[in-house]
Amino acid sequence: MKKGTIKVSVLYPNGDGKTFDMDYYSNTHVPMVGGLLGDAIIGATVENGLGGGSPDSPAPFAAMGNLYFDTMETFENSFGPNAETIMADLPNFTNIEPIIQISEVMI
């Protein structure tokens, strides 16, 4: 990604009693989000947590999704009108309250 790109990260913390359906997330939720946000998205990744920083430690996050946009305005104009629909789908694949971070790509 080029410098100045906006990255929206959705992180799903791991833990006891938390569930996450990666198949639904990857094959249903993410394509739905892509369809709703359309050409505003210039890139996306889905990550499955495998482990933590020390041997045999659990991953701090069960999963992460990242969306990339040219500008904050592009993100806000595409996501805002669709936020309710996107958030309403969460119970279909997880019981985790996601952490959302918006960042500017620096390198």
N, C-alpha and C positions, 0 to 999 in steps of 0.2 A: 504494500500500500504506500501511496505517496504521502510525503509530509503534509500535514494540515488536514488530512482525511479525518472524519469523525467516526469513532468506533463505539458502538453500543454493545456492551457486554452484559449478558444475562447469566448470572452464576447461581447454581443450585447447590447450596451447602449439603454435604453428606452428614449422616448421623444415624443413630439408632432410631428405628421406626419410620425412617424416611424412605419413600419409594420413588422410583423414576423409571418410566417405560421409554427406553431409548428408541425402540422400533417406532412407536407412535410419534415421538418427538421428531425423529429424522424423516419419516415417511409421510406424516400427516400434518403435524403442527408447522414445521419449518416451511414446507411448500405452501401451506395456507397463508403464512405471514408473507412469503415472497409474492404470492398472488395479490394480496391486499396492498402491499407497499410498492410493487411493480418496479419500474425503472429507477426509482429513488435509491434502491439498493445497488451498490457497485461491487459488493463482495459479501461473502458470508462463510462462516465456518461453524461446525458442530464438533465439540470435543467430549470424549467420554473419560471421566476420571479413573485412573488406574492405580495411583499410589501417591504417598506423601514424600517428603524430603528425606526421610530415613528409611532404611531397609524394612520391608514388611509393614510399613505404616499405611493406614488407609488414606485414600485421596481426600483432601479437605473439601472437594466439590465433586458431587456425583456426575455433574455435566456442566458444560458451558456452551452458550451460543453467542456468536459475535456477528454483528451486522455492521457494514461499512457504508458511509454516506459521504458525498462531496462536501456538504456544509451542514451546520446545525439547522439552518432553515429548511433544507431538504428533508432532514430527519423529522423535524417537528411537523412540517406540513403533511408528510406521509403517515407518520405514526399516530399523531393526535386524533384524527378522525376514525382510526381503526383500533385504538387502544382497548376499548371495551370488548370488542370481538376477540382480540388476541388474548386478553387476560381471562376471558370467560372460558377459554379452551384449556387452561392450565389443569383443572381437576381431571381432565381426560388422560393425563400422563404423569402427574406427580401430586404429592401432598406437601411439597416443599415450597416455602415462600421464597421466591427468587430475590437475589440482590442484583440491582441494576447499577451499572457504572457507565457514564458517558465520558469518553476520553478523546483527546486530540492526538493523532499519530505524530510523533516528533522525529522519527528516523525511518 
